[in-house]
Amino acid sequence: MKAPLALLITTLAALGRVCAAEVPLQLDAARSRVDIEVKATVDSFVGRLERYDAQVLVDPEAGAVRQARFAFHFSDVRTGKEDRDEQMHAWQDTPHHPDGIFVLRTLERDSEGRTLATGTLTLHDLAREITFPVSVTRDGALYAIDGDAALDTRDFGLPVIKKFLLLKVDPEVHVRFHLQGRVVEPAPSAHANASQG
């Protein structure tokens, strides 16, 4: 009985160290952005996701991203033209499919030395695994995360937009993002405060 108990305690202690090493980033909304580039036969455009909820955990010792979750409301995508926004939301059926979410699973280097993010994107109520290149740079407590995710909207059950038989919107869009933030310093524990007093 003693050996399994010791193993359990050792495992829990190791997990505690792993969790303690992960700290959240406080994102700077003014210096972060998420753009959606859409190509079309005519009237190509870049939309902007104006609001979102991004939760990123990093390991300050390694300077690495450990976890990430990115959630948004599709109604917060703006293209700069109200009529185009209305057409986009009609195409996406935003009232019935209002939300999207990406959850990071892994960050790994490929044979060319690029860092690739792999995770699950849920859009239009369909979940698909996607992989795309990212870069993570760090200057002390300041982090910048940049990426370019190519998405084929047909993978999420969305039709190709065609007008007048000749005009077409490319079903592959690029989501380009820059997230910038600082490590949130943990608040001192009550025990630490008591021991200092």
Secondary structure by P-SEA (a helix, b strand, c coil): caaaaaaaaaaaaaaaaaaaabbbbbccccccbbbbbbbcccccccccccbbbbbbbbccccccccbbbbbbbccccccccaaaaaaaaaaacccccccccccccccccccccbbbbbbbbbcccbbbbbbbbbbbbbcccbbbbbbbbbbccccccccccccccccccccbbbbbbbbbbbbbcccccaaaaaaac
